[in-house]
Amino acid sequence: MAPPDTENPADDDAPVEDQAQADDAALADDAALADDAALDGWLDEDEPPPRRRGITMRNPLMLLTVLGASIFLIVQTWPKAAWYFARPAECGVLSERPELKKNAPDQVPPLDHDSLCSLSGIVQSLAIFATGEAKDTPDPYARQAGRKYFVKLDGDNVFAVIAADRKDVVDFRLRRGSLFGFEVQGEGRILDPDAESGYAGTARLLRLKFSIPDDTPIRIFDTTSRPGDRWPQVLMVAALLLTAALAAFGLLRILRFRMAAER
């Protein structure tokens, strides 16, 4: 006779106990997550604010030095940079200046130093003063590349500077054997060699060659100089203005913080 089936109460309670243990573990995990979140929030609130990226100058003496140096360099550089925005003035025909000086001196166009001028003049001398050396090449244009000619113009004590490799200059000189009678016409920079650094030797040579007294003013009409050549000075002034503005902003910021701290 088969033994009767017997029930084990422990087997019936096992799933219930397993479920209870799982629920307890889940509650413990939730509590741990809540504690971690609270801890993260506590750390976020208590840790110091992050530093600002970049370099911040906090020394007022340094800022004053930067501001003063920037302003000084702007004052020194601006006269050269301003020529970038110059508009040519009409300076007339040089051969007409003697008659104008005699009959209508108030109508003589000024030849101001470091001004952009449009004028016309005729080379009145066979003498040519050249800068640099001619290159060893049979090409007449390439031979004069990079050189400049100083020539005396008629009508006044004005010397023109022209590029020696200009086609009209080379062709005229090859055809005539010199630049005597060549017309210089167009825009250029007016220079007072006595006021421009680096031109003292040139002025002395020109006065000596053409018997011009030292107390007689002369002018140089540089046709190779263009306003567009001054873009580096313009960029420099822009950078200096930005530097000065940042230094001034830093000083105002320090002043504002100190005033707020004293309240």
DACORNOR-V361599 format. One record per residue. N is the residue number from 1. RES is the residue in one letter. SS is DSSP state (H for helix, E for strand, C for the rest). Layout:
n->N res->RES ss->SS
n->N res->RES ss->SS
This chain:
n->1 res->M ss->C
n->2 res->A ss->C
n->3 res->P ss->C
n->4 res->P ss->C
n->5 res->D ss->C
n->6 res->T ss->C
n->7 res->E ss->C
n->8 res->N ss->C
n->9 res->P ss->H
n->10 res->A ss->H
n->11 res->D ss->H
n->12 res->D ss->H
n->13 res->D ss->H
n->14 res->A ss->H
n->15 res->P ss->H
n->16 res->V ss->H
n->17 res->E ss->H
n->18 res->D ss->H
n->19 res->Q ss->H
n->20 res->A ss->H
n->21 res->Q ss->H
n->22 res->A ss->H
n->23 res->D ss->H
n->24 res->D ss->H
n->25 res->A ss->H
n->26 res->A ss->H
n->27 res->L ss->H
n->28 res->A ss->H
n->29 res->D ss->H
n->30 res->D ss->H
n->31 res->A ss->H
n->32 res->A ss->H
n->33 res->L ss->H
n->34 res->A ss->H
n->35 res->D ss->H
n->36 res->D ss->H
n->37 res->A ss->H
n->38 res->A ss->H
n->39 res->L ss->H
n->40 res->D ss->H
n->41 res->G ss->H
n->42 res->W ss->H
n->43 res->L ss->H
n->44 res->D ss->H
n->45 res->E ss->H
n->46 res->D ss->H
n->47 res->E ss->C
n->48 res->P ss->C
n->49 res->P ss->C
n->50 res->P ss->C
n->51 res->R ss->C
n->52 res->R ss->C
n->53 res->R ss->C
n->54 res->G ss->C
n->55 res->I ss->C
n->56 res->T ss->C
n->57 res->M ss->C
n->58 res->R ss->C
n->59 res->N ss->C
n->60 res->P ss->H
n->61 res->L ss->H
n->62 res->M ss->H
n->63 res->L ss->H
n->64 res->L ss->H
n->65 res->T ss->H
n->66 res->V ss->H
n->67 res->L ss->H
n->68 res->G ss->H
n->69 res->A ss->H
n->70 res->S ss->H
n->71 res->I ss->H
n->72 res->F ss->H
n->73 res->L ss->H
n->74 res->I ss->H
n->75 res->V ss->H
n->76 res->Q ss->H
n->77 res->T ss->H
n->78 res->W ss->H
n->79 res->P ss->H
n->80 res->K ss->H
n->81 res->A ss->H
n->82 res->A ss->H
n->83 res->W ss->H
n->84 res->Y ss->H
n->85 res->F ss->H
n->86 res->A ss->C
n->87 res->R ss->C
n->88 res->P ss->C
n->89 res->A ss->E
n->90 res->E ss->E
n->91 res->C ss->E
n->92 res->G ss->E
n->93 res->V ss->E
n->94 res->L ss->H
n->95 res->S ss->H
n->96 res->E ss->H
n->97 res->R ss->H
n->98 res->P ss->H
n->99 res->E ss->H
n->100 res->L ss->H
n->101 res->K ss->H
n->102 res->K ss->H
n->103 res->N ss->H
n->104 res->A ss->C
n->105 res->P ss->H
n->106 res->D ss->H
n->107 res->Q ss->H
n->108 res->V ss->C
n->109 res->P ss->C
n->110 res->P ss->C
n->111 res->L ss->C
n->112 res->D ss->C
n->113 res->H ss->C
n->114 res->D ss->C
n->115 res->S ss->E
n->116 res->L ss->E
n->117 res->C ss->E
n->118 res->S ss->E
n->119 res->L ss->E
n->120 res->S ss->E
n->121 res->G ss->E
n->122 res->I ss->E
n->123 res->V ss->E
n->124 res->Q ss->C
n->125 res->S ss->C
n->126 res->L ss->C
n->127 res->A ss->C
n->128 res->I ss->C
n->129 res->F ss->E
n->130 res->A ss->E
n->131 res->T ss->C
n->132 res->G ss->C
n->133 res->E ss->C
n->134 res->A ss->C
n->135 res->K ss->C
n->136 res->D ss->C
n->137 res->T ss->C
n->138 res->P ss->C
n->139 res->D ss->C
n->140 res->P ss->H
n->141 res->Y ss->H
n->142 res->A ss->H
n->143 res->R ss->H
n->144 res->Q ss->C
n->145 res->A ss->C
n->146 res->G ss->C
n->147 res->R ss->C
n->148 res->K ss->E
n->149 res->Y ss->E
n->150 res->F ss->E
n->151 res->V ss->E
n->152 res->K ss->E
n->153 res->L ss->E
n->154 res->D ss->C
n->155 res->G ss->C
n->156 res->D ss->C
n->157 res->N ss->C
n->158 res->V ss->E
n->159 res->F ss->E
n->160 res->A ss->E
n->161 res->V ss->E
n->162 res->I ss->E
n->163 res->A ss->E
n->164 res->A ss->C
n->165 res->D ss->C
n->166 res->R ss->C
n->167 res->K ss->H
n->168 res->D ss->H
n->169 res->V ss->H
n->170 res->V ss->H
n->171 res->D ss->H
n->172 res->F ss->H
n->173 res->R ss->H
n->174 res->L ss->H
n->175 res->R ss->H
n->176 res->R ss->H
n->177 res->G ss->C
n->178 res->S ss->C
n->179 res->L ss->C
n->180 res->F ss->C
n->181 res->G ss->C
n->182 res->F ss->C
n->183 res->E ss->E
n->184 res->V ss->E
n->185 res->Q ss->E
n->186 res->G ss->E
n->187 res->E ss->E
n->188 res->G ss->E
n->189 res->R ss->E
n->190 res->I ss->E
n->191 res->L ss->E
n->192 res->D ss->C
n->193 res->P ss->C
n->194 res->D ss->C
n->195 res->A ss->C
n->196 res->E ss->C
n->197 res->S ss->C
n->198 res->G ss->C
n->199 res->Y ss->C
n->200 res->A ss->H
n->201 res->G ss->H
n->202 res->T ss->H
n->203 res->A ss->H
n->204 res->R ss->H
n->205 res->L ss->H
n->206 res->L ss->H
n->207 res->R ss->H
n->208 res->L ss->H
n->209 res->K ss->H
n->210 res->F ss->C
n->211 res->S ss->C
n->212 res->I ss->C
n->213 res->P ss->C
n->214 res->D ss->C
n->215 res->D ss->C
n->216 res->T ss->C
n->217 res->P ss->C
n->218 res->I ss->C
n->219 res->R ss->E
n->220 res->I ss->E
n->221 res->F ss->E
n->222 res->D ss->E
n->223 res->T ss->C
n->224 res->T ss->C
n->225 res->S ss->C
n->226 res->R ss->C
n->227 res->P ss->H
n->228 res->G ss->H
n->229 res->D ss->H
n->230 res->R ss->H
n->231 res->W ss->H
n->232 res->P ss->H
n->233 res->Q ss->H
n->234 res->V ss->H
n->235 res->L ss->H
n->236 res->M ss->H
n->237 res->V ss->H
n->238 res->A ss->H
n->239 res->A ss->H
n->240 res->L ss->H
n->241 res->L ss->H
n->242 res->L ss->H
n->243 res->T ss->H
n->244 res->A ss->H
n->245 res->A ss->H
n->246 res->L ss->H
n->247 res->A ss->H
n->248 res->A ss->H
n->249 res->F ss->H
n->250 res->G ss->H
n->251 res->L ss->H
n->252 res->L ss->H
n->253 res->R ss->H
n->254 res->I ss->H
n->255 res->L ss->H
n->256 res->R ss->H
n->257 res->F ss->H
n->258 res->R ss->H
n->259 res->M ss->H
n->260 res->A ss->H
n->261 res->A ss->H
n->262 res->E ss->H
n->263 res->R ss->C
